Amino acid sequence: MFKQFERPLCEAVPAGSNRRVLDVGCGTGGLTVAVARKLGEGGRVAGIDISAPMIGAALARAEREGASASFICADAQHYKFDRASFDMIISRLGVMFFDDSVAAFANLRRAAAEGAGLAFAAWRSAAENPFMTAAERAAAPLLPNMPARPSGGPGQFAFADKDRVMAVLRESGWTEIDIRPIDIPCQFPASELARYVGWLGPVGTLLQDADRGLRQRVVDAVRPAFAPYVEADAIRFTAACWMIGARAARGSEVPNG
C-alpha cells in the first residue's frame, strides 16, 4: 500500500560505498531492502521495529531478495545504539508513535554521526487524509465504544502540526530542518478491503476480539464509505504527508544521555 514512498526516501539517501543507514519503524522491510539495493555491497543498512512478527517478515524478505540488511526488534526510543554509528536515518511513517518524541529523536541523534542526514515521511492532518478515517466514521454507529484518536499524543497524526515537528527536532539536537508537504498516490487490491477494515486502524483494533457476525456487519456497513476510492479492481487514495529533512547537530549541540 505504501510502496510509492520508497522512491523519495531512497532518493534522500546519498550514494556511497561505505554509507551506514538506519530505517526506523521498518515494518516488514520494504524500504530497508530498497535502500540496501541502492547502496550495494559496500553499504550497511539496518532496520528497527518494535514488532517481532514484522521483523521476522523483514528478515525473510531480505533473504528472499538477496539484500544485505540487518534488523533489530526493539523500541528506537530506548534502544542503546552505538554512538555515531549511522550516516543517514530514514523512516516511512514510523516515527509518530513514540511515547516521548523528543527523547526518541535525541536517542536517534546520538546514533547519528556529526552532520548525518535525517529524512522521514509523516502524516499531515486527519482532515487532509479522509481515506484514513473513513472506516471509523462509518463504523461509529456499530462501535459506540471506539475511542477517539488522541490529540497531540502518540498516533498516526501526531506530527500533523509542522511547528510541533520543528520544535521536537530542534530540542532533540537536529538542525537544518526542512518540512515540505508531499502527496503520495497509494493503492491496494479491492479484494483486500475487508481485511484492511477488519485488522487495521481504530476499527481493526476493536474488531480483534469480535465475533465473526459483528466483524461482518461492520465490514458491510463500512464498505460504501470507500466507494469514492474504488477504481476497477483497486482501492486508490492519496496520502497527504510531510517530507521532513534535517541534519545532526555538531559537537556541543548534541543532547546528553
Phi, psi and omega in degrees: 000323183251023182300328183294348175285342184298319186299305181296328180284323174296321180296333180286344180269112179296143175293147179179138188292334184239024184288141181245121188235139175243129177254114185267131185067050192288346180058230182271013167088012181301310180291319180303313181292322179298319178292321178299321177296320181295317185282333180076195189295332183282342182275165176227118184237132177233141174246143177231136179206151183278346185268115179297317178299321179292320177297321176300317178294323179295317177299317179295321179296313181299319179294318181297322184265002177066032183265141179270087180220147177245162185220145181236128175264099184191169175271118183295343177291328187244346186297138182273083176291153168296137182296139176055040186261000180227144177265346182205136176236130183230163174198139175251099174058035185239008187243010185268001191249007179292143175296323181226100186296321180296314179298321181294313181288333173293320178295320177292326177296321178293333178281346183266141173290158178303131179081001179296153181268155174230132178215124178209156176254137177220150181295142165281205190285161175298323180298329179274355182231063184299332179299319186289344179246004183299318184296315183290326177295316182287329184273350186308317180297332181269343183232071185295342180269008181294121182290149176289151176297140181294144179259113177086350179262190179300141180157175186306319185255024182296336181253024181297325181273109185293335176294323177293318178301315179302315181295318179300313183292319179298316183292334184263008171100025178247145181231181179051046186283132180229123182235119183228142176288144177217138179246120186248123176287130182234157177201159170208162184299137179301332179294345181265003186299315181299321180291322177299311182294319188281348186231344186245156176072185181302322179295312180300323179298316180291333183272357183306319183251013182283153176287165186299324181297312179295318179304315182292321179297320179294314180301316180295323180288328185276329187310315180300333180295340181264001181306320180295345185257000182271124174228111183057242183255021183228151168263123182236136179207168178251129176269113179271109188228171166259138166255119191240129178235152177199176179225143181296129179296158183270153169028259189293345181275354183287131179297148177285161177142000000 
